[in-house]
C-alpha cells in the first residue's frame, strides 16, 4: 500500500477506497497510513492522500472516529 500511495495512479485507488469502504476498514487503513503521513507530504502523489484525509475530516463525511484517528 505504501508504494500505491506514492504512485501517480495508485494514489487514486487509495483515495477511492477511503471514500467508499466501511468505517471498520477505513479505521484499519488509516491506522496504517497514519504512521506515514509526514513522509507522504514530501511526495507529489502522497500529498494527494494527505489532502483527501484532511478533506474527509474537515467536511465531516465520516464519523468523528476519523478525526480522532487522523489527529493522534
Predicted model as a PDB file, atoms N, CA, C, CB and O in Angstrom, pLDDT in the B-factor column:
MODEL        1                                                                  
ATOM      1  N   UNK A   1       0.827  -1.181   0.000  1.00 84.00           N  
ATOM      2  CA  UNK A   1       0.000   0.000   0.000  1.00 84.00           C  
ATOM      3  C   UNK A   1       0.878   1.254   0.000  1.00 84.00           C  
ATOM      4  CB  UNK A   1      -0.944  -0.007   1.209  1.00 84.00           C  
ATOM      5  O   UNK A   1       0.515   2.268  -0.596  1.00 84.00           O  
ATOM      6  N   UNK A   2       2.017   1.183   0.660  1.00 84.00           N  
ATOM      7  CA  UNK A   2       2.898   2.353   0.710  1.00 84.00           C  
ATOM      8  C   UNK A   2       3.342   2.756  -0.698  1.00 84.00           C  
ATOM      9  CB  UNK A   2       4.129   2.064   1.595  1.00 84.00           C  
ATOM     10  O   UNK A   2       3.401   3.943  -1.016  1.00 84.00           O  
ATOM     11  N   UNK A   3       3.650   1.778  -1.531  1.00 89.00           N  
ATOM     12  CA  UNK A   3       4.048   2.080  -2.911  1.00 89.00           C  
ATOM     13  C   UNK A   3       2.883   2.691  -3.691  1.00 89.00           C  
ATOM     14  CB  UNK A   3       4.550   0.804  -3.619  1.00 89.00           C  
ATOM     15  O   UNK A   3       3.085   3.588  -4.510  1.00 89.00           O  
ATOM     16  N   UNK A   4       1.666   2.206  -3.438  1.00 91.00           N  
ATOM     17  CA  UNK A   4       0.494   2.738  -4.139  1.00 91.00           C  
ATOM     18  C   UNK A   4       0.249   4.195  -3.785  1.00 91.00           C  
ATOM     19  CB  UNK A   4      -0.745   1.910  -3.811  1.00 91.00           C  
ATOM     20  O   UNK A   4      -0.193   4.975  -4.629  1.00 91.00           O  
ATOM     21  N   UNK A   5       0.532   4.567  -2.549  1.00 89.00           N  
ATOM     22  CA  UNK A   5       0.274   5.938  -2.117  1.00 89.00           C  
ATOM     23  C   UNK A   5       1.213   6.931  -2.801  1.00 89.00           C  
ATOM     24  CB  UNK A   5       0.416   6.046  -0.602  1.00 89.00           C  
ATOM     25  O   UNK A   5       0.906   8.121  -2.873  1.00 89.00           O  
ATOM     26  N   UNK A   6       2.335   6.462  -3.294  1.00 89.00           N  
ATOM     27  CA  UNK A   6       3.308   7.325  -3.961  1.00 89.00           C  
ATOM     28  C   UNK A   6       3.191   7.257  -5.479  1.00 89.00           C  
ATOM     29  CB  UNK A   6       4.715   6.946  -3.540  1.00 89.00           C  
ATOM     30  O   UNK A   6       3.855   8.012  -6.188  1.00 89.00           O  
ATOM     31  N   UNK A   7       2.365   6.371  -5.972  1.00 90.00           N  
ATOM     32  CA  UNK A   7       2.225   6.132  -7.400  1.00 90.00           C  
ATOM     33  C   UNK A   7       1.223   7.113  -8.022  1.00 90.00           C  
ATOM     34  CB  UNK A   7       1.785   4.685  -7.655  1.00 90.00           C  
ATOM     35  O   UNK A   7       0.212   7.445  -7.403  1.00 90.00           O  
ATOM     36  N   UNK A   8       1.508   7.576  -9.254  1.00 91.00           N  
ATOM     37  CA  UNK A   8       0.591   8.526  -9.912  1.00 91.00           C  
ATOM     38  C   UNK A   8      -0.841   8.016 -10.043  1.00 91.00           C  
ATOM     39  CB  UNK A   8       1.113   8.862 -11.280  1.00 91.00           C  
ATOM     40  O   UNK A   8      -1.783   8.807  -9.981  1.00 91.00           O  
ATOM     41  N   UNK A   9      -1.017   6.721 -10.222  1.00 94.00           N  
ATOM     42  CA  UNK A   9      -2.370   6.165 -10.363  1.00 94.00           C  
ATOM     43  C   UNK A   9      -2.823   5.445  -9.101  1.00 94.00           C  
ATOM     44  CB  UNK A   9      -2.427   5.206 -11.547  1.00 94.00           C  
ATOM     45  O   UNK A   9      -4.011   5.438  -8.780  1.00 94.00           O  
ATOM     46  N   UNK A  10      -1.890   4.844  -8.390  1.00 93.00           N  
ATOM     47  CA  UNK A  10      -2.214   4.111  -7.167  1.00 93.00           C  
ATOM     48  C   UNK A  10      -2.804   4.995  -6.090  1.00 93.00           C  
ATOM     49  CB  UNK A  10      -0.988   3.433  -6.635  1.00 93.00           C  
ATOM     50  O   UNK A  10      -3.645   4.549  -5.310  1.00 93.00           O  
ATOM     51  N   UNK A  11      -2.371   6.252  -6.039  1.00 93.00           N  
ATOM     52  CA  UNK A  11      -2.910   7.151  -5.010  1.00 93.00           C  
ATOM     53  C   UNK A  11      -4.399   7.374  -5.205  1.00 93.00           C  
ATOM     54  CB  UNK A  11      -2.175   8.496  -5.032  1.00 93.00           C  
ATOM     55  O   UNK A  11      -5.124   7.577  -4.231  1.00 93.00           O  
ATOM     56  N   UNK A  12      -4.868   7.340  -6.444  1.00 94.00           N  
ATOM     57  CA  UNK A  12      -6.307   7.485  -6.698  1.00 94.00           C  
ATOM     58  C   UNK A  12      -7.074   6.273  -6.172  1.00 94.00           C  
ATOM     59  CB  UNK A  12      -6.575   7.668  -8.208  1.00 94.00           C  
ATOM     60  O   UNK A  12      -8.192   6.406  -5.674  1.00 94.00           O  
ATOM     61  N   UNK A  13      -6.473   5.106  -6.286  1.00 94.00           N  
ATOM     62  CA  UNK A  13      -7.104   3.887  -5.767  1.00 94.00           C  
ATOM     63  C   UNK A  13      -7.251   3.990  -4.250  1.00 94.00           C  
ATOM     64  CB  UNK A  13      -6.274   2.625  -6.150  1.00 94.00           C  
ATOM     65  O   UNK A  13      -8.311   3.692  -3.700  1.00 94.00           O  
ATOM     66  N   UNK A  14      -6.188   4.412  -3.587  1.00 93.00           N  
ATOM     67  CA  UNK A  14      -6.229   4.550  -2.130  1.00 93.00           C  
ATOM     68  C   UNK A  14      -7.277   5.589  -1.730  1.00 93.00           C  
ATOM     69  CB  UNK A  14      -4.836   4.947  -1.578  1.00 93.00           C  
ATOM     70  O   UNK A  14      -8.028   5.373  -0.779  1.00 93.00           O  
ATOM     71  N   UNK A  15      -7.333   6.706  -2.442  1.00 92.00           N  
ATOM     72  CA  UNK A  15      -8.329   7.738  -2.146  1.00 92.00           C  
ATOM     73  C   UNK A  15      -9.748   7.197  -2.297  1.00 92.00           C  
ATOM     74  CB  UNK A  15      -8.131   8.950  -3.062  1.00 92.00           C  
ATOM     75  O   UNK A  15     -10.609   7.456  -1.457  1.00 92.00           O  
ATOM     76  N   UNK A  16      -9.983   6.455  -3.358  1.00 93.00           N  
ATOM     77  CA  UNK A  16     -11.317   5.916  -3.624  1.00 93.00           C  
ATOM     78  C   UNK A  16     -11.705   4.889  -2.571  1.00 93.00           C  
ATOM     79  CB  UNK A  16     -11.374   5.285  -5.021  1.00 93.00           C  
ATOM     80  O   UNK A  16     -12.856   4.836  -2.138  1.00 93.00           O  
ATOM     81  N   UNK A  17     -10.744   4.078  -2.164  1.00 93.00           N  
ATOM     82  CA  UNK A  17     -11.017   3.089  -1.119  1.00 93.00           C  
ATOM     83  C   UNK A  17     -11.402   3.801   0.176  1.00 93.00           C  
ATOM     84  CB  UNK A  17      -9.784   2.171  -0.890  1.00 93.00           C  
ATOM     85  O   UNK A  17     -12.347   3.395   0.852  1.00 93.00           O  
ATOM     86  N   UNK A  18     -10.678   4.854   0.519  1.00 90.00           N  
ATOM     87  CA  UNK A  18     -11.008   5.615   1.735  1.00 90.00           C  
ATOM     88  C   UNK A  18     -12.414   6.201   1.675  1.00 90.00           C  
ATOM     89  CB  UNK A  18      -9.994   6.738   1.948  1.00 90.00           C  
ATOM     90  O   UNK A  18     -13.103   6.270   2.693  1.00 90.00           O  
ATOM     91  N   UNK A  19     -12.832   6.614   0.512  1.00 89.00           N  
ATOM     92  CA  UNK A  19     -14.157   7.211   0.357  1.00 89.00           C  
ATOM     93  C   UNK A  19     -15.275   6.186   0.406  1.00 89.00           C  
ATOM     94  CB  UNK A  19     -14.229   7.965  -0.939  1.00 89.00           C  
ATOM     95  O   UNK A  19     -16.371   6.488   0.877  1.00 89.00           O  
ATOM     96  N   UNK A  20     -15.011   4.976  -0.074  1.00 92.00           N  
ATOM     97  CA  UNK A  20     -16.099   4.021  -0.273  1.00 92.00           C  
ATOM     98  C   UNK A  20     -16.149   2.862   0.719  1.00 92.00           C  
ATOM     99  CB  UNK A  20     -16.004   3.470  -1.629  1.00 92.00           C  
ATOM    100  O   UNK A  20     -17.167   2.175   0.796  1.00 92.00           O  
ATOM    101  N   UNK A  21     -15.089   2.625   1.474  1.00 89.00           N  
ATOM    102  CA  UNK A  21     -15.095   1.471   2.369  1.00 89.00           C  
ATOM    103  C   UNK A  21     -15.914   1.748   3.621  1.00 89.00           C  
ATOM    104  CB  UNK A  21     -13.668   1.089   2.752  1.00 89.00           C  
ATOM    105  O   UNK A  21     -16.248   2.894   3.923  1.00 89.00           O  
ATOM    106  N   UNK A  22     -16.231   0.678   4.345  1.00 88.00           N  
ATOM    107  CA  UNK A  22     -16.981   0.860   5.586  1.00 88.00           C  
ATOM    108  C   UNK A  22     -16.064   1.403   6.681  1.00 88.00           C  
ATOM    109  CB  UNK A  22     -17.626  -0.473   6.034  1.00 88.00           C  
ATOM    110  O   UNK A  22     -14.843   1.420   6.530  1.00 88.00           O  
ATOM    111  N   UNK A  23     -16.659   1.839   7.768  1.00 84.00           N  
ATOM    112  CA  UNK A  23     -15.911   2.507   8.831  1.00 84.00           C  
ATOM    113  C   UNK A  23     -14.831   1.630   9.445  1.00 84.00           C  
ATOM    114  CB  UNK A  23     -16.853   2.959   9.905  1.00 84.00           C  
ATOM    115  O   UNK A  23     -13.743   2.111   9.760  1.00 84.00           O  
ATOM    116  N   UNK A  24     -15.122   0.354   9.615  1.00 90.00           N  
ATOM    117  CA  UNK A  24     -14.147  -0.554  10.224  1.00 90.00           C  
ATOM    118  C   UNK A  24     -12.895  -0.667   9.348  1.00 90.00           C  
ATOM    119  CB  UNK A  24     -14.774  -1.951  10.447  1.00 90.00           C  
ATOM    120  O   UNK A  24     -11.776  -0.578   9.853  1.00 90.00           O  
ATOM    121  N   UNK A  25     -13.076  -0.860   8.059  1.00 91.00           N  
ATOM    122  CA  UNK A  25     -11.936  -0.947   7.152  1.00 91.00           C  
ATOM    123  C   UNK A  25     -11.217   0.389   7.025  1.00 91.00           C  
ATOM    124  CB  UNK A  25     -12.389  -1.423   5.781  1.00 91.00           C  
ATOM    125  O   UNK A  25      -9.992   0.426   6.914  1.00 91.00           O  
ATOM    126  N   UNK A  26     -11.968   1.484   7.042  1.00 87.00           N  
ATOM    127  CA  UNK A  26     -11.358   2.810   6.964  1.00 87.00           C  
ATOM    128  C   UNK A  26     -10.435   3.040   8.153  1.00 87.00           C  
ATOM    129  CB  UNK A  26     -12.439   3.904   6.908  1.00 87.00           C  
ATOM    130  O   UNK A  26      -9.323   3.543   7.996  1.00 87.00           O  
ATOM    131  N   UNK A  27     -10.899   2.670   9.340  1.00 85.00           N  
ATOM    132  CA  UNK A  27     -10.068   2.830  10.541  1.00 85.00           C  
ATOM    133  C   UNK A  27      -8.793   1.996  10.432  1.00 85.00           C  
ATOM    134  CB  UNK A  27     -10.859   2.426  11.804  1.00 85.00           C  
ATOM    135  O   UNK A  27      -7.720   2.449  10.831  1.00 85.00           O  
ATOM    136  N   UNK A  28      -8.903   0.798   9.902  1.00 91.00           N  
ATOM    137  CA  UNK A  28      -7.733  -0.061   9.717  1.00 91.00           C  
ATOM    138  C   UNK A  28      -6.755   0.567   8.734  1.00 91.00           C  
ATOM    139  CB  UNK A  28      -8.157  -1.453   9.224  1.00 91.00           C  
ATOM    140  O   UNK A  28      -5.553   0.612   8.998  1.00 91.00           O  
ATOM    141  N   UNK A  29      -7.256   1.048   7.614  1.00 90.00           N  
ATOM    142  CA  UNK A  29      -6.400   1.675   6.603  1.00 90.00           C  
ATOM    143  C   UNK A  29      -5.751   2.935   7.161  1.00 90.00           C  
ATOM    144  CB  UNK A  29      -7.212   2.010   5.335  1.00 90.00           C  
ATOM    145  O   UNK A  29      -4.557   3.162   6.965  1.00 90.00           O  
ATOM    146  N   UNK A  30      -6.531   3.747   7.851  1.00 88.00           N  
ATOM    147  CA  UNK A  30      -5.987   4.980   8.415  1.00 88.00           C  
ATOM    148  C   UNK A  30      -4.912   4.705   9.463  1.00 88.00           C  
ATOM    149  CB  UNK A  30      -7.103   5.806   9.028  1.00 88.00           C  
ATOM    150  O   UNK A  30      -3.943   5.455   9.580  1.00 88.00           O  
ATOM    151  N   UNK A  31      -5.089   3.635  10.216  1.00 87.00           N  
ATOM    152  CA  UNK A  31      -4.059   3.305  11.214  1.00 87.00           C  
ATOM    153  C   UNK A  31      -2.742   2.942  10.539  1.00 87.00           C  
ATOM    154  CB  UNK A  31      -4.528   2.142  12.111  1.00 87.00           C  
ATOM    155  O   UNK A  31      -1.668   3.184  11.089  1.00 87.00           O  
ATOM    156  N   UNK A  32      -2.829   2.363   9.347  1.00 91.00           N  
ATOM    157  CA  UNK A  32      -1.614   2.026   8.597  1.00 91.00           C  
ATOM    158  C   UNK A  32      -1.014   3.248   7.910  1.00 91.00           C  
ATOM    159  CB  UNK A  32      -1.918   0.951   7.558  1.00 91.00           C  
ATOM    160  O   UNK A  32       0.206   3.363   7.794  1.00 91.00           O  
ATOM    161  N   UNK A  33      -1.865   4.154   7.460  1.00 91.00           N  
ATOM    162  CA  UNK A  33      -1.399   5.356   6.764  1.00 91.00           C  
ATOM    163  C   UNK A  33      -0.829   6.372   7.749  1.00 91.00           C  
ATOM    164  CB  UNK A  33      -2.544   5.987   5.959  1.00 91.00           C  
ATOM    165  O   UNK A  33       0.146   7.061   7.448  1.00 91.00           O  
ATOM    166  N   UNK A  34      -1.443   6.459   8.921  1.00 88.00           N  
ATOM    167  CA  UNK A  34      -1.110   7.500   9.896  1.00 88.00           C  
ATOM    168  C   UNK A  34       0.391   7.576  10.189  1.00 88.00           C  
ATOM    169  CB  UNK A  34      -1.868   7.253  11.186  1.00 88.00           C  
ATOM    170  O   UNK A  34       0.932   8.673  10.332  1.00 88.00           O  
ATOM    171  N   UNK A  35       1.059   6.447  10.280  1.00 91.00           N  
ATOM    172  CA  UNK A  35       2.492   6.441  10.594  1.00 91.00           C  
ATOM    173  C   UNK A  35       3.341   6.992   9.453  1.00 91.00           C  
ATOM    174  CB  UNK A  35       2.945   5.031  10.928  1.00 91.00           C  
ATOM    175  O   UNK A  35       4.512   7.317   9.651  1.00 91.00           O  
ATOM    176  N   UNK A  36       2.759   7.097   8.260  1.00 91.00           N  
ATOM    177  CA  UNK A  36       3.494   7.566   7.084  1.00 91.00           C  
ATOM    178  C   UNK A  36       3.092   8.976   6.640  1.00 91.00           C  
ATOM    179  CB  UNK A  36       3.285   6.603   5.942  1.00 91.00           C  
ATOM    180  O   UNK A  36       3.582   9.456   5.618  1.00 91.00           O  
ATOM    181  N   UNK A  37       2.219   9.643   7.383  1.00 89.00           N  
ATOM    182  CA  UNK A  37       1.692  10.935   6.932  1.00 89.00           C  
ATOM    183  C   UNK A  37       2.783  11.961   6.662  1.00 89.00           C  
ATOM    184  CB  UNK A  37       0.737  11.483   7.960  1.00 89.00           C  
ATOM    185  O   UNK A  37       2.760  12.622   5.624  1.00 89.00           O  
ATOM    186  N   UNK A  38       3.729  12.105   7.565  1.00 91.00           N  
ATOM    187  CA  UNK A  38       4.777  13.108   7.352  1.00 91.00           C  
ATOM    188  C   UNK A  38       5.610  12.787   6.122  1.00 91.00           C  
ATOM    189  CB  UNK A  38       5.681  13.203   8.579  1.00 91.00           C  
ATOM    190  O   UNK A  38       5.960  13.690   5.363  1.00 91.00           O  
ATOM    191  N   UNK A  39       5.933  11.523   5.914  1.00 92.00           N  
ATOM    192  CA  UNK A  39       6.708  11.125   4.738  1.00 92.00           C  
ATOM    193  C   UNK A  39       5.898  11.350   3.463  1.00 92.00           C  
ATOM    194  CB  UNK A  39       7.137   9.646   4.845  1.00 92.00           C  
ATOM    195  O   UNK A  39       6.449  11.782   2.450  1.00 92.00           O  
ATOM    196  N   UNK A  40       4.602  11.064   3.500  1.00 92.00           N  
ATOM    197  CA  UNK A  40       3.759  11.234   2.320  1.00 92.00           C  
ATOM    198  C   UNK A  40       3.694  12.686   1.868  1.00 92.00           C  
ATOM    199  CB  UNK A  40       2.361  10.723   2.601  1.00 92.00           C  
ATOM    200  O   UNK A  40       3.549  12.961   0.677  1.00 92.00           O  
ATOM    201  N   UNK A  41       3.799  13.606   2.801  1.00 92.00           N  
ATOM    202  CA  UNK A  41       3.736  15.023   2.465  1.00 92.00           C  
ATOM    203  C   UNK A  41       4.885  15.461   1.555  1.00 92.00           C  
ATOM    204  CB  UNK A  41       3.745  15.849   3.730  1.00 92.00           C  
ATOM    205  O   UNK A  41       4.793  16.493   0.891  1.00 92.00           O  
ATOM    206  N   UNK A  42       5.959  14.683   1.525  1.00 92.00           N  
ATOM    207  CA  UNK A  42       7.111  15.055   0.703  1.00 92.00           C  
ATOM    208  C   UNK A  42       7.051  14.463  -0.708  1.00 92.00           C  
ATOM    209  CB  UNK A  42       8.388  14.612   1.384  1.00 92.00           C  
ATOM    210  O   UNK A  42       7.911  14.760  -1.538  1.00 92.00           O  
ATOM    211  N   UNK A  43       6.054  13.637  -0.982  1.00 92.00           N  
ATOM    212  CA  UNK A  43       5.891  13.035  -2.310  1.00 92.00           C  
ATOM    213  C   UNK A  43       4.725  13.705  -3.037  1.00 92.00           C  
ATOM    214  CB  UNK A  43       5.656  11.499  -2.198  1.00 92.00           C  
ATOM    215  O   UNK A  43       3.677  13.955  -2.441  1.00 92.00           O  
ATOM    216  N   UNK A  44       4.905  13.984  -4.289  1.00 90.00           N  
ATOM    217  CA  UNK A  44       3.861  14.643  -5.078  1.00 90.00           C  
ATOM    218  C   UNK A  44       2.527  13.924  -4.960  1.00 90.00           C  
ATOM    219  CB  UNK A  44       4.274  14.721  -6.538  1.00 90.00           C  
ATOM    220  O   UNK A  44       1.504  14.556  -4.697  1.00 90.00           O  
ATOM    221  N   UNK A  45       2.526  12.624  -5.150  1.00 90.00           N  
ATOM    222  CA  UNK A  45       1.273  11.875  -5.140  1.00 90.00           C  
ATOM    223  C   UNK A  45       0.834  11.515  -3.730  1.00 90.00           C  
ATOM    224  CB  UNK A  45       1.413  10.618  -5.967  1.00 90.00           C  
ATOM    225  O   UNK A  45      -0.356  11.329  -3.476  1.00 90.00           O  
ATOM    226  N   UNK A  46       1.787  11.416  -2.817  1.00 91.00           N  
ATOM    227  CA  UNK A  46       1.449  11.193  -1.415  1.00 91.00           C  
ATOM    228  C   UNK A  46       0.674  12.352  -0.841  1.00 91.00           C  
ATOM    229  CB  UNK A  46       2.698  10.960  -0.600  1.00 91.00           C  
ATOM    230  O   UNK A  46      -0.177  12.174   0.030  1.00 91.00           O  
ATOM    231  N   UNK A  47       0.973  13.555  -1.336  1.00 92.00           N  
ATOM    232  CA  UNK A  47       0.259  14.749  -0.873  1.00 92.00           C  
ATOM    233  C   UNK A  47      -1.234  14.641  -1.163  1.00 92.00           C  
ATOM    234  CB  UNK A  47       0.833  16.009  -1.537  1.00 92.00           C  
ATOM    235  O   UNK A  47      -2.057  15.173  -0.417  1.00 92.00           O  
ATOM    236  N   UNK A  48      -1.578  13.952  -2.247  1.00 92.00           N  
ATOM    237  CA  UNK A  48      -2.996  13.779  -2.585  1.00 92.00           C  
ATOM    238  C   UNK A  48      -3.718  12.960  -1.515  1.00 92.00           C  
ATOM    239  CB  UNK A  48      -3.142  13.098  -3.959  1.00 92.00           C  
ATOM    240  O   UNK A  48      -4.864  13.248  -1.171  1.00 92.00           O  
ATOM    241  N   UNK A  49      -3.042  11.945  -0.996  1.00 92.00           N  
ATOM    242  CA  UNK A  49      -3.631  11.111   0.055  1.00 92.00           C  
ATOM    243  C   UNK A  49      -3.847  11.949   1.311  1.00 92.00           C  
ATOM    244  CB  UNK A  49      -2.725   9.884   0.367  1.00 92.00           C  
ATOM    245  O   UNK A  49      -4.923  11.915   1.908  1.00 92.00           O  
ATOM    246  N   UNK A  50      -2.825  12.700   1.710  1.00 92.00           N  
ATOM    247  CA  UNK A  50      -2.924  13.546   2.901  1.00 92.00           C  
ATOM    248  C   UNK A  50      -4.064  14.545   2.730  1.00 92.00           C  
ATOM    249  CB  UNK A  50      -1.587  14.288   3.164  1.00 92.00           C  
ATOM    250  O   UNK A  50      -4.851  14.765   3.651  1.00 92.00           O  
ATOM    251  N   UNK A  51      -4.144  15.145   1.552  1.00 92.00           N  
ATOM    252  CA  UNK A  51      -5.205  16.109   1.274  1.00 92.00           C  
ATOM    253  C   UNK A  51      -6.585  15.458   1.360  1.00 92.00           C  
ATOM    254  CB  UNK A  51      -5.003  16.732  -0.106  1.00 92.00           C  
ATOM    255  O   UNK A  51      -7.519  16.047   1.905  1.00 92.00           O  
ATOM    256  N   UNK A  52      -6.712  14.259   0.828  1.00 90.00           N  
ATOM    257  CA  UNK A  52      -8.004  13.564   0.862  1.00 90.00           C  
ATOM    258  C   UNK A  52      -8.411  13.249   2.299  1.00 90.00           C  
ATOM    259  CB  UNK A  52      -7.942  12.264   0.032  1.00 90.00           C  
ATOM    260  O   UNK A  52      -9.582  13.392   2.653  1.00 90.00           O  
ATOM    261  N   UNK A  53      -7.469  12.826   3.120  1.00 88.00           N  
ATOM    262  CA  UNK A  53      -7.771  12.536   4.520  1.00 88.00           C  
ATOM    263  C   UNK A  53      -8.216  13.816   5.219  1.00 88.00           C  
ATOM    264  CB  UNK A  53      -6.540  11.920   5.237  1.00 88.00           C  
ATOM    265  O   UNK A  53      -9.202  13.813   5.956  1.00 88.00           O  
ATOM    266  N   UNK A  54      -7.495  14.903   4.989  1.00 86.00           N  
ATOM    267  CA  UNK A  54      -7.866  16.182   5.593  1.00 86.00           C  
ATOM    268  C   UNK A  54      -9.263  16.610   5.140  1.00 86.00           C  
ATOM    269  CB  UNK A  54      -6.834  17.267   5.232  1.00 86.00           C  
ATOM    270  O   UNK A  54     -10.055  17.111   5.939  1.00 86.00           O  
ATOM    271  N   UNK A  55      -9.552  16.412   3.877  1.00 85.00           N  
ATOM    272  CA  UNK A  55     -10.859  16.798   3.333  1.00 85.00           C  
ATOM    273  C   UNK A  55     -11.977  15.973   3.975  1.00 85.00           C  
ATOM    274  CB  UNK A  55     -10.881  16.620   1.797  1.00 85.00           C  
ATOM    275  O   UNK A  55     -13.029  16.515   4.313  1.00 85.00           O  
ATOM    276  N   UNK A  56     -11.758  14.685   4.142  1.00 79.00           N  
ATOM    277  CA  UNK A  56     -12.750  13.832   4.782  1.00 79.00           C  
ATOM    278  C   UNK A  56     -12.997  14.287   6.218  1.00 79.00           C  
ATOM    279  CB  UNK A  56     -12.297  12.362   4.756  1.00 79.00           C  
ATOM    280  O   UNK A  56     -14.135  14.290   6.686  1.00 79.00           O  
ATOM    281  N   UNK A  57     -11.941  14.667   6.906  1.00 74.00           N  
ATOM    282  CA  UNK A  57     -12.072  15.118   8.288  1.00 74.00           C  
ATOM    283  C   UNK A  57     -12.799  16.453   8.337  1.00 74.00           C  
ATOM    284  CB  UNK A  57     -10.690  15.234   8.957  1.00 74.00           C  
ATOM    285  O   UNK A  57     -13.727  16.631   9.126  1.00 74.00           O  
ATOM    286  N   UNK A  58     -12.374  17.402   7.483  1.00 77.00           N  
ATOM    287  CA  UNK A  58     -12.941  18.749   7.509  1.00 77.00           C  
ATOM    288  C   UNK A  58     -14.414  18.782   7.116  1.00 77.00           C  
ATOM    289  CB  UNK A  58     -12.158  19.649   6.592  1.00 77.00           C  
ATOM    290  O   UNK A  58     -15.201  19.511   7.719  1.00 77.00           O  
ATOM    291  N   UNK A  59     -14.786  18.005   6.119  1.00 72.00           N  
ATOM    292  CA  UNK A  59     -16.168  18.050   5.644  1.00 72.00           C  
ATOM    293  C   UNK A  59     -17.104  17.203   6.491  1.00 72.00           C  
ATOM    294  CB  UNK A  59     -16.235  17.592   4.210  1.00 72.00           C  
ATOM    295  O   UNK A  59     -18.323  17.261   6.333  1.00 72.00           O  
ATOM    296  N   UNK A  60     -16.528  16.418   7.387  1.00 64.00           N  
ATOM    297  CA  UNK A  60     -17.359  15.609   8.262  1.00 64.00           C  
ATOM    298  C   UNK A  60     -18.091  14.511   7.539  1.00 64.00           C  
ATOM    299  CB  UNK A  60     -18.335  16.466   8.963  1.00 64.00           C  
ATOM    300  O   UNK A  60     -19.146  14.069   7.994  1.00 64.00           O  
ATOM    301  N   UNK A  61     -17.551  14.055   6.411  1.00 54.00           N  
ATOM    302  CA  UNK A  61     -18.201  12.985   5.663  1.00 54.00           C  
ATOM    303  C   UNK A  61     -18.221  11.686   6.456  1.00 54.00           C  
ATOM    304  CB  UNK A  61     -17.498  12.771   4.331  1.00 54.00           C  
ATOM    305  O   UNK A  61     -19.069  10.822   6.234  1.00 54.00           O  
ATOM    306  N   UNK A  62     -17.296  11.561   7.365  1.00 49.00           N  
ATOM    307  CA  UNK A  62     -17.193  10.330   8.144  1.00 49.00           C  
ATOM    308  C   UNK A  62     -17.366  10.653   9.619  1.00 49.00           C  
ATOM    309  CB  UNK A  62     -15.836   9.624   7.894  1.00 49.00           C  
ATOM    310  O   UNK A  62     -17.245  11.805  10.036  1.00 49.00           O  
ATOM    311  N   UNK A  63     -17.647   9.630  10.392  1.00 51.00           N  
ATOM    312  CA  UNK A  63     -17.905   9.837  11.816  1.00 51.00           C  
ATOM    313  C   UNK A  63     -16.683  10.400  12.539  1.00 51.00           C  
ATOM    314  CB  UNK A  63     -18.331   8.528  12.465  1.00 51.00           C  
ATOM    315  O   UNK A  63     -15.586  10.432  11.982  1.00 51.00           O  
ATOM    316  N   UNK A  64     -16.872  10.830  13.743  1.00 47.00           N  
ATOM    317  CA  UNK A  64     -15.821  11.519  14.496  1.00 47.00           C  
ATOM    318  C   UNK A  64     -14.603  10.640  14.739  1.00 47.00           C  
ATOM    319  CB  UNK A  64     -16.366  12.001  15.819  1.00 47.00           C  
ATOM    320  O   UNK A  64     -13.536  11.175  15.040  1.00 47.00           O  
ATOM    321  N   UNK A  65     -14.705   9.338  14.626  1.00 50.00           N  
ATOM    322  CA  UNK A  65     -13.552   8.454  14.799  1.00 50.00           C  
ATOM    323  C   UNK A  65     -12.470   8.743  13.786  1.00 50.00           C  
ATOM    324  CB  UNK A  65     -13.975   7.007  14.694  1.00 50.00           C  
ATOM    325  O   UNK A  65     -11.288   8.555  14.074  1.00 50.00           O  
ATOM    326  N   UNK A  66     -12.850   9.195  12.607  1.00 51.00           N  
ATOM    327  CA  UNK A  66     -11.867   9.545  11.586  1.00 51.00           C  
ATOM    328  C   UNK A  66     -11.050  10.727  12.045  1.00 51.00           C  
ATOM    329  CB  UNK A  66     -12.546   9.854  10.248  1.00 51.00           C  
ATOM    330  O   UNK A  66      -9.827  10.721  11.908  1.00 51.00           O  
ATOM    331  N   UNK A  67     -11.681  11.720  12.575  1.00 51.00           N  
ATOM    332  CA  UNK A  67     -10.962  12.904  13.020  1.00 51.00           C  
ATOM    333  C   UNK A  67     -10.011  12.564  14.154  1.00 51.00           C  
ATOM    334  CB  UNK A  67     -11.938  13.989  13.457  1.00 51.00           C  
ATOM    335  O   UNK A  67      -8.876  13.042  14.166  1.00 51.00           O  
ATOM    336  N   UNK A  68     -10.442  11.754  15.103  1.00 52.00           N  
ATOM    337  CA  UNK A  68      -9.563  11.401  16.202  1.00 52.00           C  
ATOM    338  C   UNK A  68      -8.454  10.483  15.747  1.00 52.00           C  
ATOM    339  CB  UNK A  68     -10.345  10.754  17.315  1.00 52.00           C  
ATOM    340  O   UNK A  68      -7.341  10.559  16.269  1.00 52.00           O  
ATOM    341  N   UNK A  69      -8.724   9.621  14.793  1.00 52.00           N  
ATOM    342  CA  UNK A  69      -7.697   8.734  14.263  1.00 52.00           C  
ATOM    343  C   UNK A  69      -6.637   9.515  13.511  1.00 52.00           C  
ATOM    344  CB  UNK A  69      -8.317   7.684  13.352  1.00 52.00           C  
ATOM    345  O   UNK A  69      -5.448   9.211  13.606  1.00 52.00           O  
ATOM    346  N   UNK A  70      -7.065  10.518  12.766  1.00 54.00           N  
ATOM    347  CA  UNK A  70      -6.138  11.318  11.961  1.00 54.00           C  
ATOM    348  C   UNK A  70      -5.275  12.209  12.827  1.00 54.00           C  
ATOM    349  CB  UNK A  70      -6.899  12.163  10.954  1.00 54.00           C  
ATOM    350  O   UNK A  70      -4.080  12.359  12.574  1.00 54.00           O  
ATOM    351  N   UNK A  71      -5.873  12.803  13.849  1.00 53.00           N  
ATOM    352  CA  UNK A  71      -5.163  13.805  14.638  1.00 53.00           C  
ATOM    353  C   UNK A  71      -4.217  13.219  15.667  1.00 53.00           C  
ATOM    354  CB  UNK A  71      -6.141  14.682  15.324  1.00 53.00           C  
ATOM    355  O   UNK A  71      -3.352  13.940  16.162  1.00 53.00           O  
ATOM    356  N   UNK A  72      -4.339  11.953  16.012  1.00 49.00           N  
ATOM    357  CA  UNK A  72      -3.445  11.398  17.035  1.00 49.00           C  
ATOM    358  C   UNK A  72      -2.133  10.946  16.472  1.00 49.00           C  
ATOM    359  CB  UNK A  72      -4.098  10.251  17.731  1.00 49.00           C  
ATOM    360  O   UNK A  72      -1.279  10.457  17.212  1.00 49.00           O  
TER     361      UNK A  72                                                      
ENDMDL                                                                          
END                                                                             
